[in-house]
Amino acid sequence: MKLGHKTFSKLITTFACTLTLIFSVIAVAQSGTFRARLSPMPTTPQTVTTITGEGEVILTLDGNTLTVTGNFVGMNSAATMAHVHNGPPAQPGPVVHQLEITKMPAGEISAVLELTDEQVIALNYNELYIQVHSETNPPGELRGWVFARN
């Protein structure tokens, strides 16, 4: 199939406009503020009655750098670790980043993380969550999915 000069010019213009739009969307999507509300999340039927606590984490994205700050209170026992996991809402997923925490029943969460491009996409599609583990609930006591903050 042979394209005329006019048709070829239209195709190039359309392609250039599409690329500009895609790169504009990516640039906008790589900044913003997000929030995770931490609440008790049983990981086994045995832990339903032993998990307690709550918290909030604010996440700020600038390019691929994610700054994480938050707190938690009222846990059944001292926190032992916290992570960012990759999994869609209501589905567990693998650990992708370690977070700094205060190892007490109440404390703070913090980190400055470098996300991959894929993790930035997961963040924008609500596929990341925060999980806090404790002494009496090693598989996890608090969990909260990360959503864009309005």
N, C-alpha and C positions, 0 to 999 in steps of 0.2 A: 504494500500500500504506500503510495506516494503522498506526502503532505505538502500542501502549498505553503508559501512563505507566510501568509496571513494566519493560517491554521497553526503553523509551527510557533509563531509569535504569541498567539493566544495560549497555547499549551505552556510555553515558557513563563508567561506572565502568571497564569493560574498556579503553576508549580511554585514560583517565587512567593506568591501571596500565601499559599498553603504553608510553606516553610516558615515564613515570618510569623504566621498565626501560631504554629506549633511551638516555635521558640519563645514567643510571648507568653503562652500558657505555661510552659515549663519555668520561665523566669518568675512569674507570679506565684506558681505553686511551690517555689523554693524559699518562701518566707511566710511567716505567720505565727500565730499563737494557738496553742492547743491545750487541752485540759483532760486529765484523767481523775475521775472521782473513785477513790479507793473504798471498797466495802468488803465485808467478809465473803469469801468465796470458797465453799467446801470443795476439796479435791477428791475426797472419798466420803462414803456415807458415815464412816466413823467420826469424821471431824465436824459434822454438822453442828453439834452442840458445844464444841470447844473453841470455835473461832469467834473472835470479837474484834472490834476496832473500826476505824474509819480514817480517811485522809483525803488529801487533794494534792495533785501534782500539776504544775504549770510547765509547759514545754514551749520554748521559743526557737523557731527555725530561722536561720540566716544562711542562705546557700545550702551547704550540706552540714553545717554545724548546728547541733541541737543542744540547747542549754536546758537543763532539767533542774527544777527546784520544787520542793514540796515538803509535806509533813504528814505524820500519822499519829494517832492517839488511841488509847484503850485496847491495845492488843492483849491477848491472853498471857503472853510471855514475851521475852525480849526478841526483837528482830535479829535475824542472823545474816540475811543478805537480801538484796533486791535486784531485779533484772528488768530489762526491756525484752519482751517476747514478740515474735512475729506470728500472728494468727488472726484471722477474721473474728468479728464479735461472736462470743459464745463458743469459740473453738480454741483449744489449747494449741500452742505452737512453740517452736524452739527459741532458746535464749539467743539474742543477738547482741546485747550489751549488758555489762555489769554497771550497777549504780552504787554510789557511796551512800551509806546510811549510818544513823546513830543506832547502836545496838542496845536498845532499851524498848520497853513496851510502848513508849512514845518517843518520837524523834523526827529527824529531818532526812530528806532524800535530796541528793544533788549529783550532778555530773555535767560535763561538757563532752559531747560525743560527736564523732565524725561519722555521718551516715553515708552509705553507698547510695548511688542514684536509685537503686531498686528499693532501698529502705525509705528514701524520701517519697517514692511513689506509694509504698505501703502505708506510710504515715498519712498521706493525703487521701487514701482510700480506707482509713479507719482500721488498718490491719496490724496495729501495734498495741500492746498493752503492757502495763506495769504490774509486777507481782512482787509482794513482800513476803518473805519466808520467816518463820519464827522457830524458837526452840521446841515448842510443843506441837507445831504444825510444819515440819520441814518441807513438805511438798508445796506449801503456800498458804498464807492466812488472809492476806488482802490482795485484791486484784481490781484493776480498772482499765477499761479500754480508752485509748487516746482519741479524742475527737476535736475537730476545729472549734476554737472558742469564738463565739459571736460577740 
